[in-house]
Amino acid sequence: MNSQNRHTAKLAAALIGGSAMVTMGALAMAVNQQAVHTDQTELASVGKMTIAATTTASGKADTVEATSFAVPAIKGPAPLPTEEAAAE
């Protein structure tokens, strides 16, 4: 194979590879656009957060205030497991 044929083959391979990359990019953008439109319609239909829309699922305002604090059931160090207590 002479130098001219090798150069032509490399150029053809580069053109084919570049065309494949452009095609994959266009397909990825098309799939992404379709997924974005599908997700937005699904979100709006189930009542989740959407842009520039405020809704509540139950229709009631959440006005419950915290009136107590969590208290631990055990005070002090926790007891050892039975295996470790038997080893001592």
N, CA and C atoms as a LAMMPS dump frame, in Angstrom:
ITEM: TIMESTEP
0
ITEM: NUMBER OF ATOMS
264
ITEM: BOX BOUNDS ff ff ff
-5.0000000000000000e+02 5.0000000000000000e+02
-5.0000000000000000e+02 5.0000000000000000e+02
-5.0000000000000000e+02 5.0000000000000000e+02
ITEM: ATOMS id mol type element x y z
1 1 1 N 0.848 -1.17 0
2 1 2 C 0 0 0
3 1 3 C 0.894 1.234 0
4 2 1 N 0.669 2.103 -0.92
5 2 2 C 1.529 3.281 -0.981
6 2 3 C 0.989 4.377 -0.067
7 3 1 N 1.721 5.459 0.032
8 3 2 C 1.412 6.554 0.945
9 3 3 C 0.087 7.243 0.6
10 4 1 N -0.202 7.371 -0.697
11 4 2 C -1.428 8.056 -1.112
12 4 3 C -2.663 7.254 -0.715
13 5 1 N -2.646 5.936 -0.904
14 5 2 C -3.784 5.094 -0.536
15 5 3 C -3.996 5.105 0.979
16 6 1 N -2.89 5.077 1.722
17 6 2 C -2.974 5.087 3.186
18 6 3 C -3.592 6.402 3.667
19 7 1 N -3.198 7.503 3.053
20 7 2 C -3.74 8.819 3.411
21 7 3 C -5.241 8.885 3.104
22 8 1 N -5.647 8.35 1.95
23 8 2 C -7.055 8.346 1.564
24 8 3 C -7.876 7.483 2.523
25 9 1 N -7.346 6.345 2.931
26 9 2 C -8.056 5.461 3.846
27 9 3 C -8.229 6.135 5.213
28 10 1 N -7.184 6.806 5.701
29 10 2 C -7.281 7.512 6.981
30 10 3 C -8.304 8.643 6.908
31 11 1 N -8.33 9.358 5.799
32 11 2 C -9.284 10.446 5.623
33 11 3 C -10.715 9.913 5.585
34 12 1 N -10.931 8.807 4.896
35 12 2 C -12.265 8.209 4.831
36 12 3 C -12.701 7.726 6.215
37 13 1 N -11.795 7.11 6.958
38 13 2 C -12.12 6.636 8.301
39 13 3 C -12.455 7.807 9.227
40 14 1 N -11.738 8.905 9.099
41 14 2 C -12.008 10.085 9.916
42 14 3 C -13.372 10.684 9.58
43 15 1 N -13.713 10.724 8.302
44 15 2 C -15.024 11.247 7.897
45 15 3 C -16.161 10.362 8.406
46 16 1 N -15.983 9.056 8.305
47 16 2 C -17.012 8.133 8.788
48 16 3 C -17.165 8.248 10.304
49 17 1 N -16.056 8.323 11.028
50 17 2 C -16.104 8.463 12.482
51 17 3 C -16.734 9.779 12.908
52 18 1 N -16.392 10.849 12.215
53 18 2 C -16.983 12.155 12.531
54 18 3 C -18.475 12.18 12.271
55 19 1 N -18.882 11.562 11.182
56 19 2 C -20.316 11.484 10.866
57 19 3 C -21.056 10.673 11.923
58 20 1 N -20.452 9.609 12.391
59 20 2 C -21.078 8.788 13.435
60 20 3 C -21.222 9.584 14.725
61 21 1 N -20.225 10.374 15.09
62 21 2 C -20.294 11.186 16.313
63 21 3 C -21.408 12.224 16.21
64 22 1 N -21.522 12.875 15.069
65 22 2 C -22.577 13.881 14.874
66 22 3 C -23.948 13.221 14.95
67 23 1 N -24.094 12.056 14.34
68 23 2 C -25.365 11.334 14.37
69 23 3 C -25.725 10.925 15.794
70 24 1 N -24.763 10.407 16.564
71 24 2 C -25.032 10.019 17.947
72 24 3 C -25.422 11.225 18.793
73 25 1 N -24.785 12.358 18.573
74 25 2 C -25.141 13.568 19.309
75 25 3 C -26.551 14.029 18.998
76 26 1 N -26.925 13.979 17.742
77 26 2 C -28.285 14.385 17.356
78 26 3 C -29.322 13.442 17.95
79 27 1 N -29.052 12.148 17.937
80 27 2 C -29.984 11.183 18.527
81 27 3 C -30.098 11.372 20.036
82 28 1 N -28.981 11.638 20.698
83 28 2 C -29.01 11.854 22.144
84 28 3 C -29.83 13.084 22.495
85 29 1 N -29.695 14.148 21.725
86 29 2 C -30.48 15.351 21.988
87 29 3 C -31.971 15.103 21.747
88 30 1 N -32.3 14.34 20.729
89 30 2 C -33.702 14.046 20.443
90 30 3 C -34.319 13.211 21.557
91 31 1 N -33.585 12.212 22.055
92 31 2 C -34.091 11.378 23.145
93 31 3 C -34.232 12.214 24.413
94 32 1 N -33.269 13.085 24.669
95 32 2 C -33.319 13.931 25.86
96 32 3 C -34.516 14.884 25.788
97 33 1 N -34.785 15.458 24.659
98 33 2 C -35.929 16.354 24.514
99 33 3 C -37.239 15.608 24.744
100 34 1 N -37.321 14.399 24.246
101 34 2 C -38.523 13.6 24.425
102 34 3 C -38.695 13.236 25.899
103 35 1 N -37.612 12.895 26.592
104 35 2 C -37.684 12.525 28.004
105 35 3 C -38.073 13.724 28.86
106 36 1 N -37.592 14.908 28.531
107 36 2 C -37.919 16.105 29.305
108 36 3 C -39.401 16.403 29.2
109 37 1 N -39.958 16.333 28.008
110 37 2 C -41.383 16.621 27.827
111 37 3 C -42.24 15.566 28.526
112 38 1 N -41.83 14.323 28.493
113 38 2 C -42.584 13.256 29.144
114 38 3 C -42.561 13.438 30.651
115 39 1 N -41.398 13.754 31.234
116 39 2 C -41.278 13.919 32.677
117 39 3 C -42.13 15.08 33.183
118 40 1 N -42.177 16.182 32.446
119 40 2 C -42.942 17.335 32.901
120 40 3 C -44.433 17.034 32.925
121 41 1 N -44.932 16.321 31.957
122 41 2 C -46.361 16.015 31.953
123 41 3 C -46.695 15.023 33.052
124 42 1 N -45.807 14.076 33.332
125 42 2 C -46.057 13.125 34.408
126 42 3 C -46.02 13.824 35.756
127 43 1 N -45.088 14.741 35.955
128 43 2 C -45.007 15.446 37.222
129 43 3 C -46.245 16.283 37.473
130 44 1 N -46.743 16.938 36.442
131 44 2 C -47.921 17.774 36.615
132 44 3 C -49.156 16.923 36.896
133 45 1 N -49.212 15.729 36.353
134 45 2 C -50.407 14.915 36.526
135 45 3 C -50.488 14.282 37.907
136 46 1 N -49.357 14.035 38.579
137 46 2 C -49.412 13.403 39.893
138 46 3 C -49.33 14.415 41.02
139 47 1 N -49.244 15.692 40.733
140 47 2 C -49.289 16.715 41.757
141 47 3 C -47.969 16.998 42.422
142 48 1 N -46.872 16.634 41.815
143 48 2 C -45.566 16.943 42.382
144 48 3 C -45.157 18.353 41.976
145 49 1 N -43.986 18.783 42.442
146 49 2 C -43.544 20.144 42.213
147 49 3 C -43.337 20.424 40.723
148 50 1 N -43.898 21.529 40.262
149 50 2 C -43.706 21.983 38.899
150 50 3 C -43.256 23.437 38.933
151 51 1 N -42.802 23.923 37.834
152 51 2 C -42.315 25.296 37.763
153 51 3 C -43.507 26.246 37.719
154 52 1 N -43.49 27.263 38.56
155 52 2 C -44.479 28.342 38.594
156 52 3 C -45.882 27.848 38.918
157 53 1 N -45.988 26.799 39.705
158 53 2 C -47.305 26.307 40.116
159 53 3 C -47.221 25.886 41.579
160 54 1 N -48.215 26.264 42.369
161 54 2 C -48.243 25.896 43.773
162 54 3 C -49.551 25.17 44.065
163 55 1 N -49.432 23.935 44.537
164 55 2 C -50.607 23.163 44.908
165 55 3 C -50.3 22.391 46.173
166 56 1 N -51.331 22.021 46.919
167 56 2 C -51.151 21.133 48.063
168 56 3 C -51.966 19.883 47.813
169 57 1 N -51.452 18.752 48.258
170 57 2 C -52.105 17.482 47.977
171 57 3 C -53.411 17.341 48.745
172 58 1 N -53.449 17.767 50.004
173 58 2 C -54.649 17.558 50.807
174 58 3 C -55.576 18.765 50.802
175 59 1 N -55.104 19.904 50.367
176 59 2 C -55.911 21.102 50.371
177 59 3 C -55.862 21.839 51.695
178 60 1 N -55.151 21.283 52.69
179 60 2 C -55.034 21.918 53.993
180 60 3 C -53.638 22.51 54.14
181 61 1 N -53.547 23.584 54.895
182 61 2 C -52.243 24.182 55.158
183 61 3 C -51.584 23.41 56.306
184 62 1 N -50.298 23.233 56.23
185 62 2 C -49.572 22.545 57.297
186 62 3 C -49.247 23.546 58.399
187 63 1 N -50.03 23.551 59.456
188 63 2 C -49.832 24.499 60.549
189 63 3 C -49.491 23.803 61.857
190 64 1 N -49.064 22.552 61.805
191 64 2 C -48.733 21.801 63.016
192 64 3 C -47.369 22.263 63.511
193 65 1 N -47.304 22.65 64.785
194 65 2 C -46.04 23.079 65.37
195 65 3 C -45.495 21.975 66.259
196 66 1 N -44.201 21.938 66.398
197 66 2 C -43.576 20.947 67.261
198 66 3 C -43.824 21.338 68.715
199 67 1 N -44.453 20.433 69.493
200 67 2 C -44.754 20.738 70.891
201 67 3 C -43.905 19.938 71.856
202 68 1 N -43.171 18.94 71.367
203 68 2 C -42.322 18.154 72.257
204 68 3 C -41.022 17.822 71.547
205 69 1 N -40.071 17.343 72.342
206 69 2 C -38.775 16.97 71.807
207 69 3 C -38.571 15.479 71.996
208 70 1 N -37.736 14.895 71.174
209 70 2 C -37.435 13.472 71.296
210 70 3 C -36.609 13.241 72.552
211 71 1 N -36.918 12.178 73.271
212 71 2 C -36.211 11.831 74.498
213 71 3 C -35.682 10.411 74.328
214 72 1 N -34.386 10.183 74.616
215 72 2 C -33.845 8.837 74.466
216 72 3 C -34.459 7.881 75.492
217 73 1 N -34.667 6.624 75.079
218 73 2 C -35.267 5.631 75.964
219 73 3 C -34.268 5.141 77.007
220 74 1 N -32.99 5.075 76.656
221 74 2 C -31.95 4.599 77.577
222 74 3 C -31.046 5.765 77.919
223 75 1 N -30.806 5.97 79.213
224 75 2 C -29.877 7.015 79.638
225 75 3 C -28.597 6.35 80.091
226 76 1 N -27.486 6.958 79.778
227 76 2 C -26.197 6.394 80.161
228 76 3 C -25.675 5.468 79.083
229 77 1 N -24.603 4.724 79.393
230 77 2 C -24.026 3.837 78.388
231 77 3 C -24.94 2.645 78.117
232 78 1 N -24.942 2.186 76.892
233 78 2 C -25.756 1.038 76.51
234 78 3 C -25.138 -0.234 77.073
235 79 1 N -25.954 -1.238 77.413
236 79 2 C -25.412 -2.493 77.929
237 79 3 C -24.646 -3.24 76.846
238 80 1 N -23.665 -4.048 77.275
239 80 2 C -22.871 -4.833 76.336
240 80 3 C -23.699 -5.981 75.766
241 81 1 N -23.406 -6.4 74.553
242 81 2 C -24.048 -7.599 74.016
243 81 3 C -23.682 -8.804 74.866
244 82 1 N -24.468 -9.854 74.804
245 82 2 C -24.261 -11.01 75.672
246 82 3 C -22.907 -11.677 75.431
247 83 1 N -22.401 -11.703 74.211
248 83 2 C -21.102 -12.33 73.92
249 83 3 C -19.973 -11.583 74.626
250 84 1 N -20.015 -10.239 74.572
251 84 2 C -18.962 -9.449 75.181
252 84 3 C -19.094 -9.462 76.699
253 85 1 N -20.286 -9.493 77.224
254 85 2 C -20.474 -9.542 78.676
255 85 3 C -19.968 -10.875 79.214
256 86 1 N -20.12 -11.975 78.492
257 86 2 C -19.649 -13.296 78.932
258 86 3 C -18.125 -13.36 78.856
259 87 1 N -17.508 -12.604 77.947
260 87 2 C -16.053 -12.631 77.808
261 87 3 C -15.363 -11.914 78.941
262 88 1 N -16.044 -11.034 79.633
263 88 2 C -15.394 -10.287 80.718
264 88 3 C -15.327 -11.045 81.941
